[in-house]
């Protein structure tokens, strides 16, 4: 009886394996996928000029803390020696681009002896979104904020200015600071 069981077992095993191979051959399918891509030019930004606040005179008078506000917007009323920061973006014509600008930055005076003084600059830009969601240079300056739109003609130059209040208590001296402009393709 043991020999018969062994033969029966081997026969059943061969039948199961044969059925599995036939079923696997019937059930197997192959599909393919197309691979596509689009190589585009690198999005870049170049700083053409720094933001220069110019000569900022303290407010006069006797009221402690009263300040005088200066605006740098590329006009004749800018402080003496002031100039706008300028940036040029290069990339793919018509591509959606996000430009990130901070609304403020801080400038600091350091006397080198451990004493510092700061002022906040409210940044303003002429970068705007125009008709057809295209990024444009606007004649009017507005509060700096993130802008998203289409890049015109593979490039765009824009400016950043700002306003700063100089208090009567502000320390005399050279103030420095910085701000970052970030750009990215926005799909």
C-alpha positions as protocol buffer text, in pm:
chain_id: "A"
residue {
  index: 1
  type: UNK
  ca { x: 0 y: 0 z: 0 }
}
residue {
  index: 2
  type: UNK
  ca { x: 289 y: 233 z: 69 }
}
residue {
  index: 3
  type: UNK
  ca { x: 414 y: 198 z: -288 }
}
residue {
  index: 4
  type: UNK
  ca { x: 74 y: 283 z: -431 }
}
residue {
  index: 5
  type: UNK
  ca { x: 40 y: 589 z: -211 }
}
residue {
  index: 6
  type: UNK
  ca { x: 382 y: 707 z: -317 }
}
residue {
  index: 7
  type: UNK
  ca { x: 297 y: 667 z: -686 }
}
residue {
  index: 8
  type: UNK
  ca { x: -37 y: 832 z: -634 }
}
residue {
  index: 9
  type: UNK
  ca { x: 129 y: 1122 z: -455 }
}
residue {
  index: 10
  type: UNK
  ca { x: 390 y: 1172 z: -729 }
}
residue {
  index: 11
  type: UNK
  ca { x: 122 y: 1152 z: -997 }
}
residue {
  index: 12
  type: UNK
  ca { x: -93 y: 1409 z: -818 }
}
residue {
  index: 13
  type: UNK
  ca { x: 206 y: 1639 z: -771 }
}
residue {
  index: 14
  type: UNK
  ca { x: 294 y: 1621 z: -1143 }
}
residue {
  index: 15
  type: UNK
  ca { x: -68 y: 1697 z: -1234 }
}
residue {
  index: 16
  type: UNK
  ca { x: -80 y: 2000 z: -1003 }
}
residue {
  index: 17
  type: UNK
  ca { x: 248 y: 2137 z: -1140 }
}
residue {
  index: 18
  type: UNK
  ca { x: 137 y: 2087 z: -1499 }
}
residue {
  index: 19
  type: UNK
  ca { x: -197 y: 2258 z: -1432 }
}
residue {
  index: 20
  type: UNK
  ca { x: -22 y: 2550 z: -1258 }
}
residue {
  index: 21
  type: UNK
  ca { x: 211 y: 2601 z: -1555 }
}
residue {
  index: 22
  type: UNK
  ca { x: -79 y: 2597 z: -1802 }
}
residue {
  index: 23
  type: UNK
  ca { x: -281 y: 2838 z: -1588 }
}
residue {
  index: 24
  type: UNK
  ca { x: 19 y: 3071 z: -1547 }
}
residue {
  index: 25
  type: UNK
  ca { x: 78 y: 3071 z: -1922 }
}
residue {
  index: 26
  type: UNK
  ca { x: -286 y: 3158 z: -1986 }
}
residue {
  index: 27
  type: UNK
  ca { x: -301 y: 3434 z: -1716 }
}
residue {
  index: 28
  type: UNK
  ca { x: 27 y: 3614 z: -1799 }
}
residue {
  index: 29
  type: UNK
  ca { x: 9 y: 3939 z: -1995 }
}
residue {
  index: 30
  type: UNK
  ca { x: 261 y: 4205 z: -2080 }
}
residue {
  index: 31
  type: UNK
  ca { x: 194 y: 4576 z: -2116 }
}
residue {
  index: 32
  type: UNK
  ca { x: 434 y: 4856 z: -2189 }
}
residue {
  index: 33
  type: UNK
  ca { x: 443 y: 5222 z: -2098 }
}
residue {
  index: 34
  type: UNK
  ca { x: 576 y: 5514 z: -2295 }
}
residue {
  index: 35
  type: UNK
  ca { x: 835 y: 5731 z: -2122 }
}
residue {
  index: 36
  type: UNK
  ca { x: 842 y: 6101 z: -2211 }
}
residue {
  index: 37
  type: UNK
  ca { x: 1024 y: 6404 z: -2078 }
}
residue {
  index: 38
  type: UNK
  ca { x: 1090 y: 6765 z: -2159 }
}
residue {
  index: 39
  type: UNK
  ca { x: 1430 y: 6919 z: -2088 }
}
residue {
  index: 40
  type: UNK
  ca { x: 1399 y: 7288 z: -2010 }
}
residue {
  index: 41
  type: UNK
  ca { x: 1650 y: 7560 z: -1939 }
}
residue {
  index: 42
  type: UNK
  ca { x: 1749 y: 7627 z: -1583 }
}
residue {
  index: 43
  type: UNK
  ca { x: 1557 y: 7903 z: -1410 }
}
residue {
  index: 44
  type: UNK
  ca { x: 1805 y: 8160 z: -1286 }
}
residue {
  index: 45
  type: UNK
  ca { x: 1807 y: 8495 z: -1112 }
}
residue {
  index: 46
  type: UNK
  ca { x: 2082 y: 8755 z: -1120 }
}
residue {
  index: 47
  type: UNK
  ca { x: 2112 y: 9052 z: -888 }
}
residue {
  index: 48
  type: UNK
  ca { x: 2181 y: 9355 z: -1106 }
}
residue {
  index: 49
  type: UNK
  ca { x: 2193 y: 9612 z: -823 }
}
residue {
  index: 50
  type: UNK
  ca { x: 2164 y: 9629 z: -442 }
}
residue {
  index: 51
  type: UNK
  ca { x: 1901 y: 9828 z: -255 }
}
residue {
  index: 52
  type: UNK
  ca { x: 2067 y: 10146 z: -127 }
}
residue {
  index: 53
  type: UNK
  ca { x: 1866 y: 10351 z: 124 }
}
residue {
  index: 54
  type: UNK
  ca { x: 2083 y: 10659 z: 76 }
}
residue {
  index: 55
  type: UNK
  ca { x: 2137 y: 10944 z: 323 }
}
residue {
  index: 56
  type: UNK
  ca { x: 1863 y: 10930 z: 589 }
}
residue {
  index: 57
  type: UNK
  ca { x: 1839 y: 11234 z: 811 }
}
residue {
  index: 58
  type: UNK
  ca { x: 1690 y: 11195 z: 1159 }
}
residue {
  index: 59
  type: UNK
  ca { x: 1360 y: 11360 z: 1234 }
}
residue {
  index: 60
  type: UNK
  ca { x: 1388 y: 11706 z: 1388 }
}
residue {
  index: 61
  type: UNK
  ca { x: 1192 y: 11851 z: 1676 }
}
residue {
  index: 62
  type: UNK
  ca { x: 1177 y: 11771 z: 2043 }
}
residue {
  index: 63
  type: UNK
  ca { x: 932 y: 11478 z: 2051 }
}
residue {
  index: 64
  type: UNK
  ca { x: 1126 y: 11168 z: 2156 }
}
residue {
  index: 65
  type: UNK
  ca { x: 1058 y: 10872 z: 1926 }
}
residue {
  index: 66
  type: UNK
  ca { x: 898 y: 11078 z: 1647 }
}
residue {
  index: 67
  type: UNK
  ca { x: 1029 y: 10948 z: 1319 }
}
residue {
  index: 68
  type: UNK
  ca { x: 1068 y: 11048 z: 961 }
}
residue {
  index: 69
  type: UNK
  ca { x: 973 y: 10798 z: 691 }
}
residue {
  index: 70
  type: UNK
  ca { x: 1173 y: 10769 z: 371 }
}
residue {
  index: 71
  type: UNK
  ca { x: 1058 y: 10589 z: 57 }
}
residue {
  index: 72
  type: UNK
  ca { x: 1290 y: 10447 z: -208 }
}
residue {
  index: 73
  type: UNK
  ca { x: 1092 y: 10395 z: -530 }
}
residue {
  index: 74
  type: UNK
  ca { x: 1318 y: 10517 z: -809 }
}
residue {
  index: 75
  type: UNK
  ca { x: 1173 y: 10869 z: -811 }
}
residue {
  index: 76
  type: UNK
  ca { x: 1314 y: 11219 z: -773 }
}
residue {
  index: 77
  type: UNK
  ca { x: 1187 y: 11231 z: -413 }
}
residue {
  index: 78
  type: UNK
  ca { x: 1409 y: 10938 z: -305 }
}
residue {
  index: 79
  type: UNK
  ca { x: 1677 y: 11020 z: -45 }
}
residue {
  index: 80
  type: UNK
  ca { x: 2011 y: 11143 z: -179 }
}
residue {
  index: 81
  type: UNK
  ca { x: 2220 y: 10846 z: -297 }
}
residue {
  index: 82
  type: UNK
  ca { x: 1931 y: 10598 z: -285 }
}
residue {
  index: 83
  type: UNK
  ca { x: 1880 y: 10334 z: -553 }
}
residue {
  index: 84
  type: UNK
  ca { x: 1656 y: 10035 z: -615 }
}
residue {
  index: 85
  type: UNK
  ca { x: 1763 y: 9671 z: -602 }
}
residue {
  index: 86
  type: UNK
  ca { x: 1723 y: 9514 z: -945 }
}
residue {
  index: 87
  type: UNK
  ca { x: 1695 y: 9149 z: -1041 }
}
residue {
  index: 88
  type: UNK
  ca { x: 1670 y: 8964 z: -1373 }
}
residue {
  index: 89
  type: UNK
  ca { x: 1501 y: 8625 z: -1403 }
}
residue {
  index: 90
  type: UNK
  ca { x: 1585 y: 8400 z: -1702 }
}
residue {
  index: 91
  type: UNK
  ca { x: 1393 y: 8084 z: -1790 }
}
residue {
  index: 92
  type: UNK
  ca { x: 1146 y: 7927 z: -2029 }
}
residue {
  index: 93
  type: UNK
  ca { x: 914 y: 8168 z: -2212 }
}
residue {
  index: 94
  type: UNK
  ca { x: 557 y: 8132 z: -2082 }
}
residue {
  index: 95
  type: UNK
  ca { x: 652 y: 7899 z: -1795 }
}
residue {
  index: 96
  type: UNK
  ca { x: 475 y: 7951 z: -1463 }
}
residue {
  index: 97
  type: UNK
  ca { x: 721 y: 8096 z: -1215 }
}
residue {
  index: 98
  type: UNK
  ca { x: 689 y: 8178 z: -845 }
}
residue {
  index: 99
  type: UNK
  ca { x: 894 y: 8468 z: -708 }
}
residue {
  index: 100
  type: UNK
  ca { x: 918 y: 8481 z: -329 }
}
residue {
  index: 101
  type: UNK
  ca { x: 996 y: 8818 z: -170 }
}
residue {
  index: 102
  type: UNK
  ca { x: 989 y: 8903 z: 201 }
}
residue {
  index: 103
  type: UNK
  ca { x: 764 y: 9191 z: 312 }
}
residue {
  index: 104
  type: UNK
  ca { x: 1030 y: 9332 z: 544 }
}
residue {
  index: 105
  type: UNK
  ca { x: 1398 y: 9315 z: 625 }
}
residue {
  index: 106
  type: UNK
  ca { x: 1606 y: 9451 z: 910 }
}
residue {
  index: 107
  type: UNK
  ca { x: 1913 y: 9670 z: 873 }
}
residue {
  index: 108
  type: UNK
  ca { x: 2159 y: 9691 z: 1162 }
}
residue {
  index: 109
  type: UNK
  ca { x: 2421 y: 9937 z: 1278 }
}
residue {
  index: 110
  type: UNK
  ca { x: 2706 y: 9782 z: 1477 }
}
residue {
  index: 111
  type: UNK
  ca { x: 2957 y: 10010 z: 1649 }
}
residue {
  index: 112
  type: UNK
  ca { x: 3207 y: 9723 z: 1679 }
}
residue {
  index: 113
  type: UNK
  ca { x: 3205 y: 9758 z: 2060 }
}
residue {
  index: 114
  type: UNK
  ca { x: 2898 y: 9544 z: 2123 }
}
residue {
  index: 115
  type: UNK
  ca { x: 2633 y: 9809 z: 2075 }
}
residue {
  index: 116
  type: UNK
  ca { x: 2382 y: 9776 z: 1789 }
}
residue {
  index: 117
  type: UNK
  ca { x: 2080 y: 9958 z: 1655 }
}
residue {
  index: 118
  type: UNK
  ca { x: 1823 y: 9830 z: 1404 }
}
residue {
  index: 119
  type: UNK
  ca { x: 1562 y: 9965 z: 1165 }
}
residue {
  index: 120
  type: UNK
  ca { x: 1293 y: 9774 z: 974 }
}
residue {
  index: 121
  type: UNK
  ca { x: 1264 y: 9829 z: 599 }
}
residue {
  index: 122
  type: UNK
  ca { x: 921 y: 9761 z: 450 }
}
residue {
  index: 123
  type: UNK
  ca { x: 1009 y: 9618 z: 108 }
}
residue {
  index: 124
  type: UNK
  ca { x: 812 y: 9718 z: -201 }
}
residue {
  index: 125
  type: UNK
  ca { x: 837 y: 9587 z: -557 }
}
residue {
  index: 126
  type: UNK
  ca { x: 716 y: 9674 z: -903 }
}
residue {
  index: 127
  type: UNK
  ca { x: 671 y: 9303 z: -984 }
}
residue {
  index: 128
  type: UNK
  ca { x: 304 y: 9235 z: -1057 }
}
residue {
  index: 129
  type: UNK
  ca { x: 82 y: 8985 z: -1235 }
}
residue {
  index: 130
  type: UNK
  ca { x: -73 y: 9137 z: -1546 }
}
residue {
  index: 131
  type: UNK
  ca { x: -320 y: 9027 z: -1813 }
}
residue {
  index: 132
  type: UNK
  ca { x: -307 y: 8659 z: -1897 }
}
residue {
  index: 133
  type: UNK
  ca { x: -135 y: 8589 z: -1562 }
}
residue {
  index: 134
  type: UNK
  ca { x: 195 y: 8718 z: -1704 }
}
residue {
  index: 135
  type: UNK
  ca { x: 455 y: 8865 z: -1466 }
}
residue {
  index: 136
  type: UNK
  ca { x: 517 y: 9230 z: -1550 }
}
residue {
  index: 137
  type: UNK
  ca { x: 702 y: 9541 z: -1436 }
}
residue {
  index: 138
  type: UNK
  ca { x: 436 y: 9765 z: -1291 }
}
residue {
  index: 139
  type: UNK
  ca { x: 497 y: 10140 z: -1270 }
}
residue {
  index: 140
  type: UNK
  ca { x: 354 y: 10148 z: -917 }
}
residue {
  index: 141
  type: UNK
  ca { x: 534 y: 9986 z: -625 }
}
residue {
  index: 142
  type: UNK
  ca { x: 336 y: 9766 z: -387 }
}
residue {
  index: 143
  type: UNK
  ca { x: 419 y: 9572 z: -73 }
}
residue {
  index: 144
  type: UNK
  ca { x: 656 y: 9289 z: -154 }
}
residue {
  index: 145
  type: UNK
  ca { x: 486 y: 8951 z: -154 }
}
residue {
  index: 146
  type: UNK
  ca { x: 507 y: 8620 z: -335 }
}
residue {
  index: 147
  type: UNK
  ca { x: 408 y: 8650 z: -702 }
}
residue {
  index: 148
  type: UNK
  ca { x: 321 y: 8370 z: -943 }
}
residue {
  index: 149
  type: UNK
  ca { x: 275 y: 8409 z: -1315 }
}
residue {
  index: 150
  type: UNK
  ca { x: 408 y: 8335 z: -1661 }
}
residue {
  index: 151
  type: UNK
  ca { x: 760 y: 8441 z: -1753 }
}
residue {
  index: 152
  type: UNK
  ca { x: 745 y: 8674 z: -2057 }
}
residue {
  index: 153
  type: UNK
  ca { x: 1004 y: 8656 z: -2336 }
}
residue {
  index: 154
  type: UNK
  ca { x: 1232 y: 8415 z: -2145 }
}
residue {
  index: 155
  type: UNK
  ca { x: 1332 y: 8693 z: -1903 }
}
residue {
  index: 156
  type: UNK
  ca { x: 1204 y: 8964 z: -1673 }
}
residue {
  index: 157
  type: UNK
  ca { x: 1379 y: 9242 z: -1482 }
}
residue {
  index: 158
  type: UNK
  ca { x: 1211 y: 9387 z: -1175 }
}
residue {
  index: 159
  type: UNK
  ca { x: 1301 y: 9624 z: -893 }
}
residue {
  index: 160
  type: UNK
  ca { x: 1271 y: 9625 z: -515 }
}
residue {
  index: 161
  type: UNK
  ca { x: 1256 y: 9943 z: -310 }
}
residue {
  index: 162
  type: UNK
  ca { x: 1107 y: 10016 z: 25 }
}
residue {
  index: 163
  type: UNK
  ca { x: 1032 y: 10252 z: 306 }
}
residue {
  index: 164
  type: UNK
  ca { x: 1206 y: 10300 z: 639 }
}
residue {
  index: 165
  type: UNK
  ca { x: 1130 y: 10512 z: 942 }
}
residue {
  index: 166
  type: UNK
  ca { x: 1428 y: 10686 z: 1100 }
}
residue {
  index: 167
  type: UNK
  ca { x: 1356 y: 10773 z: 1462 }
}
residue {
  index: 168
  type: UNK
  ca { x: 1500 y: 11071 z: 1644 }
}
residue {
  index: 169
  type: UNK
  ca { x: 1669 y: 10813 z: 1871 }
}
residue {
  index: 170
  type: UNK
  ca { x: 1825 y: 10620 z: 1580 }
}
residue {
  index: 171
  type: UNK
  ca { x: 2201 y: 10587 z: 1617 }
}
residue {
  index: 172
  type: UNK
  ca { x: 2413 y: 10765 z: 1355 }
}
residue {
  index: 173
  type: UNK
  ca { x: 2614 y: 10531 z: 1132 }
}
residue {
  index: 174
  type: UNK
  ca { x: 2606 y: 10285 z: 845 }
}
residue {
  index: 175
  type: UNK
  ca { x: 2328 y: 10026 z: 861 }
}
residue {
  index: 176
  type: UNK
  ca { x: 2347 y: 9702 z: 664 }
}
residue {
  index: 177
  type: UNK
  ca { x: 2117 y: 9408 z: 606 }
}
residue {
  index: 178
  type: UNK
  ca { x: 2002 y: 9175 z: 334 }
}
residue {
  index: 179
  type: UNK
  ca { x: 1700 y: 8997 z: 193 }
}
residue {
  index: 180
  type: UNK
  ca { x: 1658 y: 8692 z: -29 }
}
residue {
  index: 181
  type: UNK
  ca { x: 1461 y: 8650 z: -348 }
}
residue {
  index: 182
  type: UNK
  ca { x: 1369 y: 8290 z: -429 }
}
residue {
  index: 183
  type: UNK
  ca { x: 1241 y: 8169 z: -764 }
}
residue {
  index: 184
  type: UNK
  ca { x: 1103 y: 7836 z: -882 }
}
residue {
  index: 185
  type: UNK
  ca { x: 914 y: 7687 z: -1172 }
}
residue {
  index: 186
  type: UNK
  ca { x: 554 y: 7640 z: -1062 }
}
residue {
  index: 187
  type: UNK
  ca { x: 379 y: 7358 z: -1246 }
}
